[in-house]
Amino acid sequence: MAMEIRACLVVALRSFFSSHLQLVSLSWNSSSDCCGWVEVECNDSPNSTSRVVITGLYLDALFTHLSPQPRVESSMLAPIFHIRSLEELSISDNNIQGEIPGAGFANLSNLVLQYMEGNNLSGPIPPHLFHLPLLRDIYLRDNSLTGQLPADIGNLTSLQRLSSQNNLLTREIPSWLFNFKGLRDLRLGGNHLIWNNSVSVEIAPNPSLFRLSLKSHGLVAEVPKWISTLTSLYFLDLNKNKLQGAFPQWFLEMRLHQVLILSDNELTGQVPTTIAIETIFLAFAGNKLSGGFPPFNFTNLSKLQHLVLQDSNLTGELPNFLSQISTLQVLKLWNNHFQGLIPKSICNLSNLRILDVSNNYRTREIPKEFGNLVGMINEQPQNSPSPNLYTIGIYFSSILSSQENQLSPKLRDLIVNWKKSKQGISTDKLNMYTFLDLSNNQLFGQIPASLGALKALKLLNISCNKLSRKIPISFGDLENIETIDLSYNNLSGQIPDGGKMGTMVLYPNYFANNSGLCGIEIHLPCPKDDGLPLPPPPPQIKKQESWFLWESVWIGYLVGLLLATGFMVLIGYFTLPPPSNCRHPPHRPIGGRGRN
């Protein structure tokens, strides 16, 4: 029997890995003990004291180091289905194409945990999966599955975790899903599923459920009252629905949330100040809120790492008490009505790595203390542990650990204003990127040279302000910078060309509409007193030829000027009216909709 299992594994491996076998694992071969192979787990058989069986096979993320990532057909999984002793199977993040082979999975009657996330599986979810008597955890997130949630799910009496978010599932969410007494984790967000609001009153209390995602499910009216029965809930995502009204008092009194996402709804009133002491991630962006920055009780925010309040109609000034949230790593406040100074105390947030206060009405100068933002100075090693953040909402999607006792999600898709457009940056480590966006305000004065100390900075956007004088030479020290947008200001002088600044020659738009700038980045030579020598004077000529020659010089000069100007218009250095992203958009009145 052991030889048969070993043979099946070898066939499965060679089929699954195809021509990339040598790049994935060299320890799998038919002559060695299969229980010592990479990604294989064995245990003693419960039916025999002398037999060892394969119980775990972990083939996830095998090709992520290859470019391009090879296409794996789902039919290649067939040999795995002969290993009937399997209890845990993980084949996530392998670019597997095609339908889920339901008949094959029907053979794995001992399967308890099944991970098929992050592939490109298509077609309906086969009902065979829900006739496995021991199946407890099903992870189908981030595929292209279609159809409805099969009614056969009701056969899984041991079901604890069902994750099928970010697929193409349709139809109505069955209310009986909430009747599983042991259900602890239900994530259905990011599909085309619809919640029938008329059945909300029929939802039975489920004190076991601790994670719930119903993003984009057509929830209307007020926050559903039945959520109050989920007394163990610490993860709640109701993003992109049509929830209305103020935050209900019972909702605020639950005080159990670690992750709370209510962005992109139609909630009104002020941001609640009563926040659970365990909150790590808080997102209320894109609603119809009013009032100033919420006066949080910061004794209850000792663990807050991510605060998302952009596009929320908030007014007034940013308070100094923000500096008391010492754990804060991401602060996104763009597109509000904030005015006045940017508090210098924000620079005391030593963990802050992403700060976006763009598209407000900030005035005065950029505080020189911004050069003291420790999280943007020190570059983290690529292999350092990821921060304990769950980033989702308007700009983020997530992975959450399957372990119930952990809340250590990985950053997946961060959307930023990157190279003049919104772009997604796929990463599972927040420490790979740092951003500072102060664009589209009314900042004036000189750019502080201290910003050059932010050596870990990947993106710096201070465009569409009223900044003047020279670009600091210290910007040449921004050794990790990938995007630096200084367009639409009143800057002058030579653009520093040290370090990464020299690579900006490919992106002259980043310096557009600063009529006094010169340098190689915009293909415009600087005069002698800015450090670049003038061309040598023409040689002496005879007096009788001077008139003819000077006429030729002037004609050549005019032709050259016209050609140079035409070239600069072509590359986008001169742009006539300011683009739309440089104009303060009409902040929607209370009751309007924001950006998605």
C-alpha positions as CSV (number, residue, x, y, z in Angstrom):
1,M,0.0,0.0,0.0
2,A,2.8,2.4,0.9
3,M,4.4,1.7,-2.6
4,E,1.0,2.5,-4.3
5,I,0.7,5.8,-2.3
6,R,4.3,6.7,-3.2
7,A,3.7,6.0,-6.8
8,C,0.5,8.1,-6.8
9,L,2.4,11.0,-5.2
10,V,5.2,10.8,-7.8
11,V,2.7,10.8,-10.6
12,A,0.7,13.6,-9.0
13,L,3.9,15.6,-8.6
14,R,5.2,15.2,-12.1
15,S,1.7,15.9,-13.5
16,F,1.1,18.9,-11.4
17,F,4.6,20.4,-11.7
18,S,5.0,19.5,-15.4
19,S,8.3,20.7,-16.8
20,H,9.0,22.8,-13.7
21,L,9.7,19.8,-11.4
22,Q,13.4,20.6,-11.0
23,L,12.5,24.2,-10.0
24,V,10.1,23.3,-7.2
25,S,11.4,20.3,-5.3
26,L,14.3,17.9,-5.7
27,S,13.4,15.8,-2.7
28,W,10.5,14.0,-4.4
29,N,11.5,10.8,-6.0
30,S,10.3,7.2,-6.1
31,S,13.1,5.7,-4.0
32,S,12.9,7.9,-0.9
33,D,10.3,7.8,1.9
34,C,7.3,9.8,0.8
35,C,6.7,11.0,4.4
36,G,10.0,12.9,4.3
37,W,9.1,14.7,1.1
38,V,8.5,18.4,1.0
39,E,4.9,19.5,1.6
40,V,3.8,16.0,2.7
41,E,2.4,15.1,6.1
42,C,2.0,11.5,7.4
43,N,0.3,10.0,10.4
44,D,-0.3,6.6,11.8
45,S,-3.4,5.0,10.5
46,P,-6.2,4.8,13.1
47,N,-7.1,1.4,11.8
48,S,-3.7,-0.2,12.1
49,T,-0.7,0.1,14.5
50,S,1.8,-0.7,11.8
51,R,0.7,1.4,8.8
52,V,1.5,5.1,8.1
53,V,-0.8,7.0,5.8
54,I,-0.6,10.3,3.9
55,T,-2.9,12.9,5.7
56,G,-1.7,16.2,4.4
57,L,-0.6,17.5,1.0
58,Y,0.4,21.2,0.7
59,L,1.1,22.3,-2.8
60,D,0.3,25.9,-2.6
61,A,2.2,28.8,-4.3
62,L,4.6,26.5,-6.1
63,F,5.1,28.7,-9.1
64,T,5.1,32.3,-7.7
65,H,8.8,32.6,-8.4
66,L,8.4,31.8,-12.1
67,S,7.7,34.5,-14.7
68,P,5.4,34.0,-16.5
69,Q,3.6,31.7,-14.1
70,P,2.7,28.5,-15.9
71,R,-0.8,27.5,-16.6
72,V,-2.0,24.4,-14.7
73,E,-5.1,22.6,-15.9
74,S,-7.4,21.3,-13.1
75,S,-7.3,17.8,-14.8
76,M,-3.7,17.5,-13.6
77,L,-5.1,17.0,-10.1
78,A,-6.5,13.6,-11.0
79,P,-3.6,11.5,-9.4
80,I,-4.1,13.2,-6.0
81,F,-7.7,11.9,-5.8
82,H,-6.3,8.3,-5.4
83,I,-4.8,9.3,-2.0
84,R,-8.0,8.6,-0.1
85,S,-6.4,9.1,3.3
86,L,-6.0,12.8,2.7
87,E,-7.4,15.0,5.5
88,E,-5.8,18.4,4.4
89,L,-5.2,19.5,0.9
90,S,-3.9,22.9,-0.1
91,I,-3.5,23.8,-3.8
92,S,-3.9,27.6,-3.5
93,D,-2.1,30.2,-5.6
94,N,-1.0,28.0,-8.5
95,N,-2.9,29.5,-11.5
96,I,-5.0,26.4,-11.8
97,Q,-7.5,26.7,-14.7
98,G,-10.7,25.0,-15.5
99,E,-13.6,23.6,-13.4
100,I,-13.2,22.0,-10.0
101,P,-13.1,18.2,-10.6
102,G,-16.0,17.4,-8.3
103,A,-16.0,13.6,-9.1
104,G,-12.4,13.4,-8.0
105,F,-13.0,15.2,-4.7
106,A,-15.8,12.8,-4.0
107,N,-13.1,10.1,-3.4
108,L,-11.5,12.0,-0.6
109,S,-14.1,11.0,2.1
110,N,-11.6,11.9,4.9
111,L,-11.0,15.4,3.8
112,V,-11.4,18.0,6.6
113,L,-9.6,21.1,5.2
114,Q,-9.6,22.2,1.6
115,Y,-7.7,25.2,0.2
116,M,-8.2,26.2,-3.4
117,E,-7.8,30.0,-3.1
118,G,-6.1,32.4,-5.6
119,N,-6.3,30.3,-8.7
120,N,-8.4,30.8,-11.8
121,L,-11.0,28.1,-11.3
122,S,-14.2,28.6,-13.2
123,G,-17.7,27.1,-13.6
124,P,-20.1,26.3,-10.8
125,I,-19.1,24.9,-7.4
126,P,-19.7,21.2,-7.7
127,P,-22.1,19.7,-5.2
128,H,-19.7,16.8,-4.6
129,L,-17.7,19.0,-2.3
130,F,-20.6,19.1,0.1
131,H,-21.1,15.4,0.5
132,L,-17.8,14.9,2.2
133,P,-18.9,14.0,5.8
134,L,-15.9,15.4,7.6
135,L,-15.3,18.6,5.6
136,R,-15.0,21.5,8.0
137,D,-13.1,24.3,6.2
138,I,-13.6,25.3,2.5
139,Y,-11.6,28.1,1.0
140,L,-12.5,29.1,-2.6
141,R,-11.6,32.8,-2.5
142,D,-10.2,34.7,-5.5
143,N,-11.2,32.5,-8.4
144,S,-13.8,32.9,-11.2
145,L,-16.5,30.6,-9.9
146,T,-20.0,31.1,-11.2
147,G,-23.5,30.1,-10.4
148,Q,-25.2,30.0,-7.0
149,L,-24.2,28.6,-3.6
150,P,-25.3,25.0,-3.8
151,A,-28.1,23.9,-1.4
152,D,-25.9,20.8,-0.8
153,I,-23.9,22.9,1.6
154,G,-26.6,22.0,4.2
155,N,-25.2,18.5,4.2
156,L,-22.0,19.7,6.0
157,T,-22.9,19.3,9.6
158,S,-19.3,20.0,10.6
159,L,-18.9,23.2,8.6
160,Q,-17.0,25.9,10.4
161,R,-15.4,28.1,7.7
162,L,-16.7,29.0,4.3
163,S,-14.7,31.5,2.3
164,S,-15.8,32.1,-1.3
165,Q,-15.3,35.9,-1.6
166,N,-14.1,37.6,-4.8
167,N,-15.7,35.2,-7.3
168,L,-18.6,35.6,-9.8
169,L,-21.3,33.9,-7.7
170,T,-24.9,35.1,-8.2
171,R,-28.4,34.7,-6.9
172,E,-29.7,35.1,-3.4
173,I,-27.7,34.3,-0.2
174,P,-29.6,31.5,1.6
175,S,-30.5,32.6,5.1
176,W,-30.1,29.0,6.3
177,L,-26.3,29.5,6.1
178,F,-26.6,31.2,9.4
179,N,-28.2,28.1,11.0
180,F,-25.0,26.1,11.2
181,K,-24.4,26.1,14.9
182,G,-20.6,25.6,14.5
183,L,-20.2,28.2,11.7
184,R,-17.4,30.5,12.8
185,D,-16.2,32.2,9.6
186,L,-18.5,33.2,6.7
187,R,-17.0,35.4,3.9
188,L,-19.1,35.9,0.8
189,G,-18.1,39.4,-0.2
190,G,-17.0,40.5,-3.6
191,N,-19.5,38.4,-5.6
192,H,-22.8,39.3,-7.3
193,L,-24.8,37.7,-4.5
194,I,-27.9,39.5,-3.2
195,W,-29.2,39.6,0.3
196,N,-33.0,39.3,0.7
197,N,-33.6,42.0,3.3
198,S,-37.1,40.7,4.1
199,V,-35.7,37.6,5.7
200,S,-33.4,39.4,8.2
201,V,-35.8,38.9,11.0
202,E,-35.6,35.1,10.5
203,I,-31.8,35.0,11.3
204,A,-31.2,32.9,14.4
205,P,-28.6,34.0,16.9
206,N,-25.2,32.5,16.2
207,P,-22.8,33.1,19.1
208,S,-20.0,31.1,17.3
209,L,-19.6,33.4,14.3
210,F,-16.5,35.5,14.6
211,R,-15.9,36.6,11.0
212,L,-18.6,37.9,8.6
213,S,-18.1,39.5,5.1
214,L,-21.2,40.6,3.2
215,K,-19.5,43.2,1.0
216,S,-21.5,44.3,-2.1
217,H,-24.6,42.3,-1.2
218,G,-27.4,44.8,-1.6
219,L,-28.0,45.4,2.1
220,V,-30.3,48.4,2.4
221,A,-31.9,50.5,5.1
222,E,-30.2,50.5,8.6
223,V,-27.5,48.3,9.8
224,P,-29.3,44.9,10.2
225,K,-30.4,44.3,13.8
226,W,-29.7,40.6,13.6
227,I,-25.9,41.4,13.7
228,S,-26.4,42.3,17.3
229,T,-26.9,38.5,18.0
230,L,-23.4,37.7,16.8
231,T,-21.9,38.2,20.2
232,S,-18.5,36.7,19.3
233,L,-18.0,38.8,16.2
234,Y,-14.6,40.5,15.8
235,F,-14.4,40.8,12.0
236,L,-17.3,42.6,10.1
237,D,-17.2,43.8,6.5
238,L,-20.4,45.4,5.2
239,N,-18.5,47.5,2.6
240,K,-20.2,48.7,-0.6
241,N,-23.9,48.2,0.3
242,K,-26.7,50.7,0.7
243,L,-26.9,51.0,4.4
244,Q,-28.5,54.2,5.6
245,G,-29.1,56.2,8.7
246,A,-26.8,56.8,11.7
247,F,-24.7,54.3,13.5
248,P,-27.2,52.5,15.8
249,Q,-26.4,52.6,19.5
250,W,-26.7,48.8,19.9
251,F,-24.0,48.5,17.2
252,L,-21.6,50.7,19.1
253,E,-22.2,48.8,22.3
254,M,-21.1,45.5,20.8
255,R,-17.5,46.6,21.4
256,L,-16.1,43.3,20.0
257,H,-14.8,44.4,16.6
258,Q,-11.1,44.1,15.7
259,V,-11.8,44.8,12.0
260,L,-14.8,47.0,11.1
261,I,-15.4,48.1,7.5
262,L,-18.5,50.1,6.7
263,S,-17.1,52.1,3.8
264,D,-19.1,53.0,0.6
265,N,-22.6,53.0,2.1
266,E,-25.0,55.9,2.7
267,L,-24.6,56.2,6.5
268,T,-25.2,59.7,8.0
269,G,-24.3,61.6,11.1
270,Q,-21.0,61.9,12.8
271,V,-18.3,59.3,13.0
272,P,-18.9,57.3,16.2
273,T,-16.4,57.9,19.0
274,T,-17.1,54.8,20.9
275,I,-14.8,52.3,19.4
276,A,-13.9,48.8,20.7
277,I,-10.7,48.7,22.6
278,E,-9.4,45.8,20.4
279,T,-10.0,47.6,17.1
280,I,-7.1,47.2,14.6
281,F,-8.7,48.3,11.4
282,L,-11.4,51.0,11.1
283,A,-13.0,52.1,7.8
284,F,-16.0,54.5,7.5
285,A,-14.9,56.1,4.2
286,G,-17.3,57.1,1.3
287,N,-20.4,57.7,3.4
288,K,-22.5,60.8,4.0
289,L,-21.0,61.8,7.3
290,S,-20.7,65.2,8.8
291,G,-18.9,67.1,11.5
292,G,-15.2,67.3,12.4
293,F,-12.6,64.8,13.1
294,P,-14.1,62.4,15.7
295,P,-12.8,62.9,19.3
296,F,-11.9,59.3,19.8
297,N,-11.2,58.0,23.3
298,F,-7.6,57.1,22.7
299,T,-7.3,55.0,25.7
300,N,-9.5,52.6,23.7
301,L,-7.3,52.8,20.6
302,S,-4.1,51.3,21.8
303,K,-4.1,48.8,19.0
304,L,-5.4,50.8,16.0
305,Q,-3.1,50.5,13.0
306,H,-5.3,51.5,10.0
307,L,-7.7,54.4,9.9
308,V,-9.7,55.1,6.7
309,L,-11.9,58.2,6.7
310,Q,-11.4,59.5,3.2
311,D,-14.3,61.0,1.2
312,S,-16.4,61.5,4.3
313,N,-17.4,65.2,4.3
314,L,-15.3,65.8,7.5
315,T,-14.6,69.4,8.3
316,G,-12.4,71.6,10.6
317,E,-8.7,71.0,11.4
318,L,-6.8,67.9,12.0
319,P,-6.4,67.5,15.7
320,N,-3.1,67.1,17.5
321,F,-4.4,64.2,19.4
322,L,-3.8,62.0,16.3
323,S,-0.3,61.6,17.6
324,Q,-1.6,59.6,20.6
325,I,-2.4,56.6,18.3
326,S,1.2,55.4,18.5
327,T,0.4,52.1,16.7
328,L,-1.0,53.9,13.6
329,Q,0.6,52.7,10.3
330,V,-1.9,53.9,7.6
331,L,-3.9,57.1,7.7
332,K,-6.1,58.0,4.7
333,L,-8.0,61.2,4.9
334,W,-8.1,62.4,1.3
335,N,-11.1,64.3,-0.2
336,N,-12.5,65.9,2.9
337,H,-12.9,69.6,4.0
338,F,-10.0,69.7,6.4
339,Q,-8.4,73.2,6.5
340,G,-5.5,75.0,8.2
341,L,-2.2,73.5,9.3
342,I,-1.0,70.0,9.1
343,P,-0.2,69.2,12.7
344,K,3.4,68.8,13.4
345,S,2.5,66.2,16.0
346,I,1.7,63.7,13.3
347,C,5.4,63.3,12.9
348,N,5.5,61.6,16.3
349,L,3.8,58.6,14.8
350,S,6.9,56.4,14.5
351,N,5.0,53.5,12.8
352,L,3.3,55.6,10.1
353,R,4.1,54.4,6.6
354,I,1.2,55.6,4.5
355,L,-0.2,59.2,4.9
356,D,-2.7,60.6,2.4
357,V,-4.3,64.0,3.2
358,S,-4.6,65.0,-0.4
359,N,-7.5,66.9,-1.9
360,N,-8.4,68.9,1.1
361,Y,-7.9,72.6,1.8
362,R,-4.7,72.5,3.8
363,T,-2.8,75.8,3.9
364,R,0.5,77.0,5.2
365,E,3.9,75.4,4.7
366,I,4.8,71.7,4.8
367,P,6.2,71.1,8.3
368,K,9.9,70.4,8.2
369,E,9.2,67.9,11.0
370,F,7.9,65.5,8.3
371,G,11.5,64.5,7.8
372,N,11.3,62.8,11.1
373,L,8.7,60.2,10.2
374,V,10.6,57.1,11.3
375,G,8.4,54.7,9.4
376,M,9.3,56.5,6.1
377,I,13.0,56.7,6.9
378,N,14.0,53.2,7.8
379,E,13.6,50.7,5.0
380,Q,12.3,47.3,6.3
381,P,14.0,44.1,5.1
382,Q,12.0,42.3,2.4
383,N,11.8,39.2,4.5
384,S,10.8,41.0,7.7
385,P,7.4,40.0,9.3
386,S,4.4,41.7,7.8
387,P,2.5,44.1,10.0
388,N,-0.6,42.9,11.7
389,L,-3.0,44.7,9.4
390,Y,-6.2,43.8,7.6
391,T,-6.4,46.2,4.7
392,I,-9.6,46.2,2.8
393,G,-12.4,48.7,1.8
394,I,-12.2,51.1,-1.1
395,Y,-8.5,50.6,-1.7
396,F,-7.7,47.2,-0.3
397,S,-8.5,43.5,-0.6
398,S,-7.2,40.9,1.8
399,I,-6.2,37.5,2.9
400,L,-6.9,36.5,6.4
401,S,-5.2,33.7,8.2
402,S,-7.1,30.5,8.5
403,Q,-6.1,30.1,12.1
404,E,-8.8,31.3,14.4
405,N,-6.5,32.6,17.0
406,Q,-4.6,34.9,14.6
407,L,-5.5,38.2,12.9
408,S,-2.4,38.5,10.7
409,P,-3.7,39.3,7.2
410,K,-1.5,40.2,4.3
411,L,-1.7,43.3,2.2
412,R,-2.8,42.3,-1.3
413,D,-3.9,45.1,-3.6
414,L,-3.1,48.7,-2.6
415,I,-4.5,51.2,-5.0
416,V,-2.6,54.5,-5.1
417,N,-2.2,57.5,-7.4
418,W,0.8,56.0,-9.1
419,K,2.3,57.6,-12.2
420,K,-0.7,59.9,-12.8
421,S,-3.3,57.1,-12.5
422,K,-4.8,54.8,-9.9
423,Q,-2.9,51.5,-10.0
424,G,-2.9,48.4,-7.9
425,I,0.3,47.3,-6.2
426,S,0.2,43.6,-5.5
427,T,2.1,42.8,-2.3
428,D,1.7,40.8,0.8
429,K,3.9,43.1,2.9
430,L,3.0,46.6,3.9
431,N,6.6,47.2,4.8
432,M,7.5,47.1,1.0
433,Y,5.9,50.5,0.4
434,T,5.7,53.9,2.0
435,F,3.7,56.8,0.6
436,L,3.3,60.5,1.4
437,D,0.6,62.3,-0.5
438,L,-0.1,66.0,0.2
439,S,-1.3,66.9,-3.3
440,N,-4.1,69.2,-4.3
441,N,-4.1,71.4,-1.3
442,Q,-3.1,75.0,-0.9
443,L,0.4,74.5,0.6
444,F,2.9,77.2,-0.1
445,G,6.5,78.2,0.7
446,Q,9.6,76.2,0.1
447,I,9.7,72.4,0.1
448,P,11.6,71.4,3.3
449,A,14.9,69.8,2.6
450,S,14.2,67.4,5.5
451,L,11.9,65.4,3.2
452,G,15.1,64.1,1.6
453,A,15.7,62.1,4.8
454,L,12.7,59.8,4.0
455,K,14.9,57.2,2.4
456,A,12.3,54.5,2.5
457,L,9.8,56.6,0.6
458,K,8.4,55.0,-2.6
459,L,5.9,57.7,-3.6
460,L,5.9,61.4,-2.9
461,N,3.1,63.5,-4.3
462,I,3.0,67.2,-3.5
463,S,1.6,68.3,-6.9
464,C,-1.1,70.9,-7.4
465,N,-0.1,73.3,-4.6
466,K,1.5,76.7,-4.5
467,L,5.0,75.7,-3.5
468,S,7.9,77.9,-4.8
469,R,11.7,78.3,-4.9
470,K,14.1,75.4,-5.6
471,I,13.7,71.6,-5.3
472,P,15.9,70.6,-2.4
473,I,19.2,69.0,-3.4
474,S,18.5,66.4,-0.7
475,F,15.8,64.8,-2.9
476,G,18.8,63.1,-4.6
477,D,19.1,61.1,-1.4
478,L,15.7,59.5,-1.9
479,E,17.2,56.2,-2.8
480,N,14.0,54.1,-3.0
481,I,11.8,56.7,-4.6
482,E,9.8,55.4,-7.6
483,T,7.3,58.2,-8.2
484,I,7.8,61.9,-7.2
485,D,5.2,64.3,-8.5
486,L,5.9,68.0,-8.2
487,S,3.8,69.2,-11.1
488,Y,1.6,72.3,-10.9
489,N,3.5,74.4,-8.4
490,N,5.7,77.5,-8.8
491,L,9.1,75.8,-8.5
492,S,12.2,77.1,-10.2
493,G,15.9,76.3,-10.6
494,Q,17.7,73.1,-11.5
495,I,16.1,69.7,-10.8
496,P,18.5,67.6,-8.7
497,D,19.8,64.7,-10.7
498,G,21.4,62.6,-8.0
499,G,20.3,59.1,-7.0
500,K,16.9,58.0,-8.3
501,M,16.1,61.5,-9.4
502,G,18.1,60.9,-12.5
503,T,15.6,58.2,-13.5
504,M,12.8,60.7,-13.7
505,V,14.0,61.7,-17.1
506,L,11.4,59.2,-18.4
507,Y,8.6,61.0,-16.6
508,P,8.8,64.8,-17.4
509,N,5.1,65.2,-16.5
510,Y,6.1,65.0,-12.9
511,F,7.6,68.5,-13.2
512,A,5.0,70.0,-15.6
513,N,3.7,73.6,-15.1
514,N,6.6,74.8,-13.1
515,S,7.8,77.4,-15.6
516,G,11.1,78.1,-13.8
517,L,12.5,74.6,-13.7
518,C,15.3,73.2,-15.9
519,G,17.4,70.1,-16.0
520,I,17.9,66.8,-17.9
521,E,14.6,65.4,-16.4
522,I,12.6,67.8,-18.6
523,H,15.2,68.0,-21.5
524,L,15.7,71.7,-20.8
525,P,19.3,73.0,-20.2
526,C,19.9,75.3,-17.3
527,P,21.7,78.6,-17.6
528,K,25.4,78.9,-16.4
529,D,24.6,80.3,-13.0
530,D,22.6,77.2,-12.2
531,G,25.6,75.0,-12.7
532,L,25.5,74.1,-16.4
533,P,27.9,75.9,-18.8
534,L,26.6,78.0,-21.6
535,P,27.6,76.9,-25.1
536,P,30.9,78.4,-26.4
537,P,30.7,81.8,-28.2
538,P,30.8,81.8,-32.0
539,P,34.2,82.3,-33.6
540,Q,35.3,85.8,-34.9
541,I,33.9,86.6,-38.3
542,K,34.7,89.2,-40.9
543,K,32.8,92.5,-40.7
544,Q,31.3,92.2,-44.1
545,E,29.8,88.8,-43.4
546,S,28.4,89.7,-40.0
547,W,24.9,90.8,-41.1
548,F,24.3,87.6,-43.1
549,L,25.6,85.3,-40.5
550,W,23.7,86.9,-37.6
551,E,20.5,86.7,-39.7
552,S,21.2,82.9,-40.1
553,V,21.8,82.6,-36.4
554,W,18.5,84.2,-35.5
555,I,16.6,82.1,-38.0
556,G,18.2,79.0,-36.6
557,Y,17.5,80.1,-33.1
558,L,13.8,80.6,-33.9
559,V,13.5,77.3,-35.7
560,G,15.2,75.5,-32.8
561,L,13.0,77.2,-30.2
562,L,9.9,76.2,-32.1
563,L,11.1,72.6,-32.4
564,A,12.1,72.4,-28.7
565,T,8.8,73.9,-27.6
566,G,6.9,71.5,-29.9
567,F,8.8,68.6,-28.4
568,M,8.1,69.6,-24.8
569,V,4.4,70.0,-25.6
570,L,4.5,66.5,-27.1
571,I,6.0,64.9,-24.0
572,G,3.6,66.7,-21.8
573,Y,5.8,69.2,-20.0
574,F,3.6,72.1,-20.9
575,T,-0.1,71.5,-20.2
576,L,-2.6,74.2,-20.7
577,P,-5.3,74.2,-18.1
578,P,-4.7,72.2,-15.0
579,P,-5.9,68.6,-15.3
580,S,-9.0,67.5,-13.4
581,N,-6.9,65.9,-10.7
582,C,-5.4,69.3,-9.9
583,R,-8.7,71.0,-9.4
584,H,-10.5,70.7,-6.1
585,P,-13.5,68.6,-7.0
586,P,-16.8,69.9,-5.7
587,H,-16.9,68.1,-2.4
588,R,-20.2,66.4,-2.4
589,P,-22.7,67.9,0.0
590,I,-24.0,65.8,2.8
591,G,-26.2,63.4,0.8
592,G,-23.9,63.0,-2.3
593,R,-21.8,60.2,-3.5
594,G,-18.1,60.0,-3.5
595,R,-15.4,58.2,-5.4
596,N,-15.4,54.4,-5.7
